[in-house]
Amino acid sequence: MKLINVTARSKLKAAALHFFITSVVALLVWQLIIFWYPGELMQVLDSLVAYKIIIVVELILGPLMTLVIYSPEKSIKELCSDYIVIGVIQLGALVYGVSIVAAARPAFLVLARDRVEIIRPLDIGEFEAGWPEDLPMTPSLFASTQYLCVTFPNDSEGRKKILLSVLAGKDIHRLPQYYRQCLDGEWFKDAKKIELLEDIVKKNDLDVSMLKNALVEFKDCGWYPLVALVEIKTAIVCPDGNNVRAYLDFDPG
């Protein structure tokens, strides 16, 4: 009985250590993901489902496997072999989950005159040639979200090309040859007045409590519709820079 208790305690200690190490790794990866999804963009895009599932599995499956295979009677060589297998399984699952999140992260936020479009790394491969030389086509994993603007062509040939592209299902935000760095204050200059959000809520008789705080906190700011994949959200911009100050889980219609 005493031997069984010692073995059980050893297994529990090994499983607890494994859980601690896995938790530290998961926390470090989580900090990187927070960097990729600034502000409320993480909740707005809801791109972390796969990663959350994998992390839960990692935190449960890893220590559980240790609980099963660990034995103080095993040699160091046997334990090393077992943990190499477990490590490969966990690392493979983690890399898979992180790669999904990384490919879906908002690498660029493009101001397309009256709206903000999200460009993800997995979208870039679909673009036609013409990417500006001064912009990295494949953003670094350690690069924050970049804010870009577009230049609409003034000549008839350029406008015709845009029109044909739109009819083919590819608007200007998917034509990188029109990308450029934004001018100072450009994001705020053409933003819609924040009071319009209140008018939209009243007109449609909506009960959106989160907008009450936003209307007070960002009374001197503006907003754009944020095209988040198949949904429309709201991006708040302020006069102190070309960036998004906040994201609201609200479709302005």
C-alpha positions as CSV (number, residue, x, y, z in Angstrom):
1,M,0.0,0.0,0.0
2,K,2.9,2.4,0.9
3,L,4.5,1.7,-2.5
4,I,1.3,2.5,-4.3
5,N,0.9,5.8,-2.4
6,V,4.5,6.8,-3.2
7,T,4.0,5.9,-6.9
8,A,0.7,7.9,-7.0
9,R,2.4,10.9,-5.4
10,S,5.2,10.7,-7.9
11,K,2.8,10.6,-10.8
12,L,0.8,13.5,-9.4
13,K,4.0,15.6,-8.9
14,A,5.1,14.8,-12.5
15,A,1.7,15.7,-13.9
16,A,1.6,18.9,-11.9
17,L,5.0,19.9,-13.2
18,H,4.0,19.1,-16.8
19,F,0.8,21.2,-16.3
20,F,2.9,24.1,-15.0
21,I,5.4,24.0,-17.9
22,T,2.5,23.7,-20.5
23,S,0.7,26.6,-18.8
24,V,3.9,28.8,-19.1
25,V,4.3,28.0,-22.8
26,A,0.6,28.7,-23.4
27,L,0.8,32.0,-21.5
28,L,3.8,33.1,-23.6
29,V,2.0,32.2,-26.8
30,W,-1.1,34.0,-25.6
31,Q,0.9,37.2,-25.2
32,L,2.0,37.0,-28.8
33,I,-1.6,36.5,-29.9
34,I,-2.7,39.6,-27.9
35,F,0.0,41.5,-29.8
36,W,-1.5,40.3,-33.0
37,Y,-5.0,41.2,-32.1
38,P,-4.9,44.7,-30.5
39,G,-7.7,46.0,-28.4
40,E,-11.1,44.4,-28.8
41,L,-10.2,43.1,-32.2
42,M,-9.8,39.6,-30.7
43,Q,-13.4,39.5,-29.6
44,V,-14.7,41.2,-32.8
45,L,-13.0,38.8,-35.2
46,D,-13.6,35.7,-33.0
47,S,-10.6,33.9,-34.7
48,L,-9.3,32.1,-31.6
49,V,-11.7,29.2,-31.4
50,A,-9.2,26.7,-32.8
51,Y,-6.4,27.9,-30.6
52,K,-8.6,27.8,-27.4
53,I,-9.6,24.2,-28.2
54,I,-6.0,23.1,-28.7
55,I,-4.8,24.9,-25.6
56,V,-7.5,23.2,-23.5
57,V,-6.5,19.9,-25.0
58,E,-2.9,20.6,-24.3
59,L,-3.5,21.6,-20.7
60,I,-5.5,18.4,-20.1
61,L,-4.0,15.8,-22.4
62,G,-0.3,16.5,-21.7
63,P,-0.5,16.2,-17.9
64,L,-2.9,13.2,-18.3
65,M,-0.4,11.4,-20.5
66,T,2.3,12.1,-17.9
67,L,0.0,10.7,-15.2
68,V,-0.3,7.5,-17.2
69,I,3.2,6.9,-18.4
70,Y,5.3,8.3,-15.6
71,S,6.7,5.8,-13.1
72,P,9.6,6.3,-10.6
73,E,10.7,2.7,-11.5
74,K,11.4,3.7,-15.1
75,S,14.9,4.5,-16.2
76,I,15.9,8.0,-17.3
77,K,16.3,6.6,-20.9
78,E,12.7,5.2,-20.8
79,L,11.3,8.5,-19.4
80,C,13.2,10.5,-22.0
81,S,11.8,8.4,-24.8
82,D,8.2,8.8,-23.4
83,Y,8.5,12.5,-23.0
84,I,10.0,13.0,-26.5
85,V,6.8,11.4,-27.9
86,I,4.6,13.5,-25.7
87,G,6.5,16.7,-26.6
88,V,6.3,16.0,-30.3
89,I,2.5,15.5,-30.0
90,Q,2.0,18.7,-27.9
91,L,4.3,20.8,-30.0
92,G,2.7,19.7,-33.2
93,A,-0.8,20.6,-31.9
94,L,0.5,24.0,-30.6
95,V,2.2,24.9,-33.8
96,Y,-0.9,23.9,-35.8
97,G,-3.2,26.1,-33.6
98,V,-0.8,29.1,-33.6
99,S,-0.4,28.8,-37.4
100,I,-4.1,29.1,-37.9
101,V,-4.4,32.1,-35.7
102,A,-1.3,33.7,-37.3
103,A,-2.7,33.3,-40.8
104,A,-6.0,34.9,-39.8
105,R,-4.6,37.8,-37.8
106,P,-5.2,41.4,-39.0
107,A,-1.9,42.1,-40.7
108,F,-3.2,45.3,-42.4
109,L,-6.1,47.6,-41.7
110,V,-6.9,49.4,-45.0
111,L,-8.9,52.6,-45.1
112,A,-10.9,52.4,-48.3
113,R,-12.4,55.9,-48.2
114,D,-15.6,55.1,-46.3
115,R,-14.8,51.8,-44.5
116,V,-12.0,49.9,-42.9
117,E,-11.1,46.5,-44.4
118,I,-9.1,43.8,-42.7
119,I,-6.3,42.1,-44.7
120,R,-5.0,38.8,-43.3
121,P,-1.8,37.0,-44.3
122,L,-3.9,34.3,-45.8
123,D,-5.6,36.9,-48.1
124,I,-2.4,38.2,-49.5
125,G,-1.8,35.1,-51.7
126,E,-5.0,35.9,-53.6
127,F,-3.8,39.4,-54.6
128,E,-2.6,40.2,-58.1
129,A,0.8,41.6,-58.8
130,G,1.6,45.2,-57.9
131,W,2.4,45.1,-54.2
132,P,4.2,48.4,-53.3
133,E,7.9,47.9,-52.8
134,D,8.0,49.9,-49.5
135,L,5.4,47.6,-47.8
136,P,6.3,44.1,-46.6
137,M,4.1,41.6,-48.5
138,T,4.6,38.9,-45.8
139,P,4.4,40.7,-42.4
140,S,6.7,39.4,-39.7
141,L,5.2,37.4,-37.0
142,F,6.5,40.0,-34.6
143,A,5.1,43.0,-36.5
144,S,2.0,44.8,-35.2
145,T,-1.0,45.6,-37.3
146,Q,-0.2,48.2,-40.0
147,Y,-2.5,50.9,-41.1
148,L,-2.7,51.7,-44.8
149,C,-4.7,53.9,-47.1
150,V,-5.6,53.6,-50.8
151,T,-5.3,56.1,-53.6
152,F,-8.3,56.1,-56.0
153,P,-7.3,56.6,-59.6
154,N,-8.3,60.0,-61.2
155,D,-8.0,58.9,-64.8
156,S,-10.8,57.2,-66.6
157,E,-8.8,54.2,-67.4
158,G,-8.0,53.6,-63.8
159,R,-11.6,54.1,-62.7
160,K,-12.7,51.7,-65.4
161,K,-10.3,49.1,-64.1
162,I,-11.6,49.6,-60.5
163,L,-15.2,49.2,-61.7
164,L,-14.4,46.0,-63.6
165,S,-12.6,44.7,-60.6
166,V,-15.5,45.4,-58.3
167,L,-17.9,43.7,-60.7
168,A,-15.6,40.7,-60.6
169,G,-15.8,40.7,-56.8
170,K,-12.5,42.4,-56.0
171,D,-12.8,45.9,-54.6
172,I,-9.9,48.4,-54.3
173,H,-8.8,47.1,-50.9
174,R,-7.7,43.9,-52.7
175,L,-5.7,45.8,-55.3
176,P,-2.4,46.4,-53.5
177,Q,-1.0,48.6,-56.3
178,Y,-3.2,51.4,-54.8
179,Y,-1.9,50.9,-51.3
180,R,0.1,53.7,-49.7
181,Q,1.2,55.1,-46.3
182,C,-1.5,57.3,-44.8
183,L,-1.1,61.0,-44.4
184,D,-1.2,62.6,-40.9
185,G,-4.7,62.7,-39.6
186,E,-6.2,61.0,-42.7
187,W,-8.0,58.4,-40.8
188,F,-9.9,60.9,-38.7
189,K,-10.5,63.5,-41.5
190,D,-13.2,61.5,-43.3
191,A,-14.5,59.6,-40.3
192,K,-18.3,59.6,-39.6
193,K,-19.3,61.7,-36.6
194,I,-19.8,59.7,-33.4
195,E,-23.3,61.2,-33.0
196,L,-24.4,59.2,-36.0
197,L,-24.1,56.0,-34.0
198,E,-26.6,57.3,-31.5
199,D,-28.9,58.3,-34.4
200,I,-28.7,54.8,-35.8
201,V,-29.5,53.2,-32.5
202,K,-32.5,55.5,-31.9
203,K,-33.8,55.1,-35.5
204,N,-33.7,51.3,-35.3
205,D,-34.9,51.2,-31.7
206,L,-31.9,49.2,-30.6
207,D,-30.8,48.5,-27.1
208,V,-27.1,48.6,-27.3
209,S,-25.8,49.4,-23.8
210,M,-22.1,49.2,-24.9
211,L,-22.6,52.3,-27.1
212,K,-23.5,54.5,-24.2
213,N,-20.0,54.3,-22.7
214,A,-18.5,54.7,-26.2
215,L,-20.5,57.8,-27.0
216,V,-19.2,59.4,-23.8
217,E,-15.6,58.2,-23.9
218,F,-15.1,58.9,-27.6
219,K,-17.3,62.0,-28.0
220,D,-14.6,63.8,-29.9
221,C,-13.8,60.9,-32.2
222,G,-15.3,59.4,-35.3
223,W,-16.0,55.9,-36.7
224,Y,-16.0,53.7,-39.8
225,P,-17.7,50.5,-40.6
226,L,-15.2,47.7,-40.1
227,V,-15.6,44.8,-42.6
228,A,-14.7,41.8,-40.5
229,L,-14.9,38.9,-42.9
230,V,-18.6,38.4,-43.4
231,E,-19.7,40.7,-40.6
232,I,-19.8,44.5,-40.2
233,K,-18.5,46.0,-36.9
234,T,-17.5,49.5,-35.9
235,A,-14.0,51.0,-35.7
236,I,-13.5,54.1,-33.5
237,V,-10.8,56.6,-34.7
238,C,-9.6,59.7,-32.9
239,P,-7.7,62.8,-34.1
240,D,-4.5,61.8,-32.3
241,G,-3.2,59.4,-34.9
242,N,-3.8,57.1,-37.9
243,N,-5.0,54.1,-35.9
244,V,-8.1,52.5,-34.5
245,R,-8.7,53.5,-30.9
246,A,-11.5,50.9,-30.2
247,Y,-13.5,48.2,-31.8
248,L,-17.2,47.8,-31.1
249,D,-19.2,44.6,-31.7
250,F,-21.9,46.6,-33.4
251,D,-23.2,46.6,-37.0
252,P,-24.0,50.2,-37.9
253,G,-26.0,49.0,-40.8
